Amino acid sequence: MESDSSCIDLTHLNEEELPMKFDESLKLSDKEDAGADDYSDIISLRLLDLTDVDDFMEWFTDDNVSKFCSCDSFVSKEDAMRYIADVVIPHPWFRAICLNGKPIGSISVSPFQGSDRCRGELGYELSSKYWGRGIATMAVKMVAAAIFVEWPHLERLEAVVAVDNPGSQRVLEKAGFIKEGVLRKYYLLNGKPKDVFMFSLLSTDTQVAYFM
Ligand SMILES: CC(C)(COP(=O)(O)OP(=O)(O)OC[C@H]1O[C@@H](n2cnc3c(N)ncnc32)[C@H](O)[C@@H]1OP(=O)(O)O)[C@@H](O)C(=O)NCCC(=O)NCCS
């Protein structure tokens, strides 16, 4: 695994920013990954609400994003608001990825139930104008640092990535996930069956402690 000198800096948080759950306002300085001439960006994760709809539509209507995602995409603001109200807000763990406070993408962990409840599935997407700056990798590390604390029953965080999505595979590799193998014709993307790689990170993997 690569060495990573970035750190989650909870000292940025004041009491208003740190309500019930610490992950609702995790912040991370991305000085290490920022462009050479920009050391001011702060990546944070927070809950979304209906007032975020315009930002939300930016990545959910981005064709570069939807071609890799089985998630819904929207044309109307009304549909997006309904999706935020019906899916995003009630979701057990859905956060906006924010750059200097502006939502530019989202990241979620969907829990499994019953005898599969030791597992959660990670998903993420970022508006394409922000790609290639290390933002998704940072967000994944922040989730890994938070989720095993918030959900102590969770043993395994997994992610399935289409074999023809090398950017997302790289994100998971950089965040210390293990590539476990190929699952053939695992899900439909735009109506076509896709082969995927299964990646996982375990609560006991040493890199998890390093992210905290
Ligand atoms: C996947 C996604 C979240 C990555 O976001 P990002 O902020 O650009 O990711 P990062 O900058 O942290 O890392 C991307 C890495 O992939 C690499 N990469 C990007 N495109 C690549 C390609 N076509 N081939 C090989 N590597 C590629 C980048 O070079 C970078 O690696 P590096 O740091 O070693 O150079 C973003 O591309 C996205 O939203 N895609 C559409 C939705 C999606 O695929 N979601 C995941 C579904 S599983």
The ligand as an ORCA input file, in Angstrom:
! r2SCAN-3c Opt
* xyz 0 1
  C     -14.365      7.076     -9.825
  C     -14.332      8.530     -9.405
  C     -15.177      8.707     -8.151
  C     -12.874      8.920     -9.122
  O     -12.824     10.234     -8.597
  P     -11.447     11.060     -8.532
  O     -11.580     12.099     -7.467
  O     -11.058     11.484     -9.878
  O     -10.428      9.930     -8.030
  P      -8.926     10.165     -7.548
  O      -8.411     11.420     -8.153
  O      -8.906     10.027     -6.069
  O      -8.168      8.915     -8.170
  C      -8.372      8.521     -9.513
  C      -7.230      7.618     -9.934
  O      -7.623      6.872    -11.093
  C      -6.701      7.113    -12.127
  N      -7.429      7.019    -13.387
  C      -8.438      7.810    -13.785
  N      -8.849      7.390    -15.012
  C      -8.084      6.321    -15.335
  C      -8.026      5.465    -16.461
  N      -8.857      5.599    -17.511
  N      -7.105      4.462    -16.466
  C      -6.269      4.283    -15.417
  N      -6.279      5.075    -14.306
  C      -7.183      6.080    -14.290
  C      -6.150      8.485    -11.835
  O      -4.924      8.697    -12.515
  C      -5.983      8.398    -10.310
  O      -4.884      7.580     -9.960
  P      -3.440      8.211     -9.530
  O      -3.698      9.111     -8.351
  O      -2.610      7.015     -9.219
  O      -2.949      8.986    -10.718
  C     -14.894      9.467    -10.490
  O     -14.164      9.224    -11.666
  C     -16.360      9.220    -10.775
  O     -17.235      9.818    -10.158
  N     -16.647      8.359    -11.770
  C     -18.035      8.081    -12.164
  C     -18.789      7.335    -11.096
  C     -18.093      6.067    -10.678
  O     -17.407      5.411    -11.455
  N     -18.302      5.718     -9.407
  C     -17.748      4.509     -8.859
  C     -18.653      3.402     -9.204
  S     -17.938      1.887     -8.600
*
